[in-house]
Amino acid sequence: PDQRFRGDPYAALEVRYDATDAQVKRRWRELAREHHPDRAAGDADAAAALTARMARINAAYDVLRDPVRRAAYDGSPAGRRA
């Protein structure tokens, strides 16, 4: 699978670029509670939308929680533009 996150992981998690690891983790947990597919309660369309959103949230968190991947993103052209 492609390990690159497409887009801005900071925007996906709605955190500042200078956010600490603790702030990133706290925001990920907040978004996970808010967008978890179990909240759809039987609505298949809503569950599908929440599943897609949750996958994006998790992918962004995977980039920002790993110091090596975060530094690589921050040093990339996309990270420098942000």
HUFEN-V549152 format. One record per residue. N is the residue number from 0. OMEGA is omega in degrees with one decimal (none if undefined). Layout:
((N & OMEGA) (N & OMEGA))
//
This chain:
((0 & 179.1) (1 & -176.9) (2 & -179.1) (3 & 175.4) (4 & 179.7) (5 & -178.6) (6 & -176.2) (7 & -179.0) (8 & 177.3) (9 & 178.5) (10 & 179.7) (11 & 178.3) (12 & 179.0) (13 & 176.2) (14 & 177.7) (15 & -178.8) (16 & 178.3) (17 & -179.5) (18 & 177.6) (19 & 176.8) (20 & 179.7) (21 & 178.4) (22 & 178.4) (23 & -179.4) (24 & 179.3) (25 & -179.3) (26 & 177.4) (27 & 179.7) (28 & 178.2) (29 & 180.0) (30 & 178.5) (31 & 176.8) (32 & -176.2) (33 & -172.2) (34 & -178.8) (35 & -177.3) (36 & 178.0) (37 & 178.8) (38 & -177.8) (39 & 174.7) (40 & 172.9) (41 & 178.8) (42 & -174.0) (43 & -179.7) (44 & 178.9) (45 & 178.9) (46 & 179.0) (47 & 179.1) (48 & 179.7) (49 & 177.5) (50 & 178.9) (51 & 179.7) (52 & -179.9) (53 & 177.8) (54 & 178.8) (55 & 178.2) (56 & -179.8) (57 & 179.4) (58 & 178.0) (59 & 178.8) (60 & 178.0) (61 & 178.8) (62 & -172.0) (63 & -179.3) (64 & 179.6) (65 & -176.1) (66 & -178.9) (67 & -179.9) (68 & 178.4) (69 & 178.6) (70 & 178.2) (71 & 177.9) (72 & -178.5) (73 & 179.2) (74 & -179.5) (75 & 177.4) (76 & 179.2) (77 & 179.1) (78 & 179.1) (79 & 178.1) (80 & -177.9) (81 & none))
//
